[in-house]
Amino acid sequence: MLSGCRLMGAPGPVSEEMAACRQFAQRGQGAIEQGNWQAAEVLFAQAIKAYPEDATARRHYADVLWRRGAQREALLQAEEALRLAGDDAAIAVQVGEMHLAMGRLDDAHRLANAALDAQPQAGPAWALRARVAAREGQLETALADVHRALEYSPGDRPLLLESAELYRAMGRPGHALAALGALRETYAEGEEPARVPYLEGLALAALGRHSDAVDAYLLAMDRQTPTANLLARLAEAQLQAGNVERAAHSAQQALSLEPSHSIATAVWQQVEGQRLANLPRE
């Protein structure tokens, strides 16, 4: 819930301007909870117009603007919120995430470090720094920072997923599988998103456990509408597991969705090669 304007909840009387800011901000939060983002934007704009020195209202206004796609305007509001708030780790991370989304890695890294200077145990700041390092190709550094973030936010789903992705990118499928197992435990049985079994399938295939990979991909297909990539990976695992006809069927399905898909094409060519090799000779 929105805590209100910066001095909301402080003892003693507040100015008329601050009271108006408080009211607009509360209504803006209510609009967000109802899914009315357009109204929320108007209300937060009125909040900061009533009391321009409030950092919290500007921060939430920036969030609403960002969601609409007004990135530059949102960044300006967030940076002003940071200036007003001073050493506020949460706002520094917010601004840093915006810079990261806009490809400004140096600024994102600087703000992550500023947040950590203000609050060394800020999990989101460690996570931001990890994402910057990953974008820069510094996977070991990124993984170390993700682990630091998990120390302060254990069980955080996006962080566990990021750790699994990093392990996979580093060619460590066993560790990726362990991270995905920890992620799976945060969901009730059967409620994990398709991305979890899909990544498990990739890790299992990399470990040579192709039959288990098939099962994982089939589970992912139960969680979402099959994509060409998922069908191609399924075909690849089925072929490696010795299920040639099933691999052919999955590859055909993938190619019907994306005719130039490289993995599906390779599987289909291998299937055709095996079929030709098994034809009786005259």
Secondary structure, 3 states (H helix, E strand, C coil): CCCCCCCCCCCCCCCHHHHHHHHHHHHHHHHHHCCCHHHHHHHHHHHHHHCCCCHHHHHHHHHHHHHHCCHHHHHHHHHHHHHHHCCCHHHHHHHHHHHHHCCCHHHHHHHHHHHHHHCCCCHHHHHHHHHHHHHCCCHHHHHHHHHHHHHHCCCCHHHHHHHHHHHHHCCCHHHHHHHHHHHHCCCCCCCCCCHHHHHHHHHHHHCCCHHHHHHHHHHHHHHCCCCHHHHHHHHHHHHHCCCHHHHHHHHHHHHHHCCCCHHHHHHHHHHHHHHHHCCCCC
